[in-house]
Amino acid sequence: MPAAFWGQPQRKGRRSEDEALHAVMVDTLLARQGGPEGLPSVMLRKGMRFFAVQHHRGGVLWLRLCEQSVSLAFTSMSLGGLEVTEKDDLWVQAEGWKIRQVPDETFAAGEAAEVLITEGVAAGSFAPCIVERDGAVPGTYDIEVPQADQLFNDVPPEYLRKRAEL
């Protein structure tokens, strides 16, 4: 059974699956062990991140989770990653409203962006923010959220999006 940890998932094992996408859970659901016909066995929580390969089975899009490990870089439950070993063989149905692919967008210091609110009554909506600099953890950003008058460190890019042009 895989263990949930906090941090950015890192792929390991066979690298032949170059078509793997980086995804994040936007809702909670059960992953199936042993394929789409397997028994639901592992709870994937909102905010959990993972690498997976797309498979079409019976006209339904499924994601097979890649072997991956998770660094212990974050302490927030909303930034959870999932450790998966080769023997786990976990699958999730790729319903658009439950899983989204993480964008490969990058941000520059001083750039206006929007950050996903993960807790409270506004959870699921976005708030304006300013990217201050690259975070201490590689691939993350330190941002300022003017509405909250607060600086947030090491925010993963999947929680950020480009601010829409007006």
C-alpha positions in Angstrom: 0.0 0.0 0.0 1.5 3.4 -0.9 2.1 6.0 1.7 1.1 9.6 1.5 3.8 12.1 2.2 4.1 15.9 1.8 6.1 17.2 -1.2 6.7 17.2 -4.9 6.5 13.8 -6.4 9.6 12.6 -8.3 9.4 9.9 -11.0 11.5 6.9 -10.5 11.8 3.4 -12.0 11.4 2.9 -15.8 11.5 6.1 -17.8 10.1 4.6 -21.0 6.7 6.3 -20.2 7.7 9.7 -21.6 4.0 10.5 -22.2 3.4 10.7 -18.4 1.6 13.7 -17.3 1.8 15.5 -14.0 -1.6 15.7 -12.4 -3.3 17.1 -9.3 -6.5 15.9 -7.6 -9.2 18.5 -7.5 -11.5 16.3 -5.5 -11.2 13.2 -3.3 -11.7 9.7 -4.9 -10.5 6.1 -4.5 -7.8 4.7 -6.7 -8.2 1.1 -7.9 -5.4 -1.4 -7.4 -4.5 -3.8 -10.2 -6.3 -2.0 -13.0 -9.6 -0.4 -13.8 -11.4 -3.7 -12.8 -9.5 -3.8 -9.5 -10.9 -3.0 -6.1 -10.9 0.6 -4.8 -8.2 0.6 -2.3 -6.3 3.9 -1.9 -7.9 7.3 -1.0 -6.5 10.1 -3.1 -7.2 13.5 -1.5 -7.8 16.9 -3.0 -4.4 18.6 -3.7 -2.5 15.3 -4.0 0.0 15.4 -6.9 1.2 12.4 -9.0 2.6 11.3 -12.4 0.5 9.1 -14.6 0.1 7.6 -18.1 -3.3 7.8 -19.9 -5.0 4.6 -21.0 -8.3 4.1 -22.8 -10.3 1.2 -21.5 -13.9 0.5 -22.8 -14.3 4.1 -24.0 -13.2 5.5 -20.6 -10.0 7.4 -19.9 -8.0 6.0 -17.0 -4.7 7.2 -15.5 -2.2 4.6 -14.4 0.1 6.1 -11.7 3.8 5.9 -12.4 6.3 4.7 -9.9 7.3 7.8 -7.9 8.6 9.0 -4.6 7.8 12.1 -2.7 10.3 14.5 -1.0 9.5 15.7 2.5 9.7 19.4 1.5 6.2 20.7 2.4 4.2 20.6 5.6 0.7 21.6 4.3 -1.9 18.8 3.7 -3.0 20.8 0.6 0.4 20.2 -1.0 0.4 16.4 -0.6 2.1 14.0 -2.9 1.8 10.3 -3.3 4.5 7.7 -3.1 3.9 4.8 -5.5 6.0 1.7 -5.9 6.1 -0.6 -8.9 4.0 -3.3 -7.2 1.2 -0.9 -6.2 -0.3 -0.7 -9.8 -2.8 2.1 -9.0 -5.4 3.4 -11.5 -7.8 6.3 -11.3 -10.6 7.3 -13.7 -9.6 10.5 -15.4 -12.8 12.5 -14.9 -12.1 16.1 -15.8 -13.6 17.5 -12.7 -11.6 15.3 -10.4 -8.1 15.5 -11.9 -6.4 18.2 -13.8 -3.0 18.2 -15.6 -0.5 20.5 -14.0 0.6 23.2 -16.5 4.2 23.7 -17.5 4.0 27.4 -17.0 6.8 29.4 -15.5 6.6 32.8 -13.8 9.0 35.7 -13.5 9.7 37.9 -10.5 7.2 40.8 -10.5 4.7 39.0 -12.7 1.0 39.3 -11.8 -0.7 35.9 -11.4 -3.5 34.2 -9.6 -3.2 31.6 -6.8 -5.7 28.8 -6.0 -7.3 29.1 -2.6 -7.2 25.7 -1.0 -9.0 26.2 2.3 -12.0 28.1 3.8 -15.2 29.3 2.2 -13.4 30.5 -0.9 -11.6 27.1 -1.6 -11.5 26.4 -5.3 -11.4 30.0 -6.4 -8.4 32.1 -7.3 -7.0 35.3 -5.7 -4.7 37.8 -7.4 -1.1 37.6 -6.4 2.4 38.9 -7.4 5.3 36.5 -8.0 8.1 37.8 -5.8 10.9 35.3 -6.7 11.8 31.7 -7.2 11.1 29.7 -4.0 13.7 27.9 -1.9 12.4 24.6 -3.1 13.3 24.1 -6.8 10.3 24.7 -9.2 8.3 26.7 -6.7 7.7 30.4 -6.2 7.4 32.9 -3.3 4.3 35.0 -3.9 2.5 37.9 -2.3 -1.3 37.9 -2.0 -2.3 41.6 -1.6 -5.8 40.7 -0.4 -4.3 38.8 2.5 -1.4 41.2 2.9 0.8 38.1 3.3 3.8 36.4 1.6 3.6 32.7 0.9 6.8 30.7 0.3 7.5 27.7 -1.9 4.1 27.6 -3.8 4.1 24.9 -6.4 3.2 26.1 -10.0 0.1 23.9 -10.1 -1.5 26.4 -7.6 -0.7 29.3 -9.9 -2.1 30.5 -13.2 -1.4 33.4 -15.5 -3.6 36.4 -14.8 -6.1 36.8 -17.6 -5.6 39.8 -19.8 -8.3 42.5 -19.3 
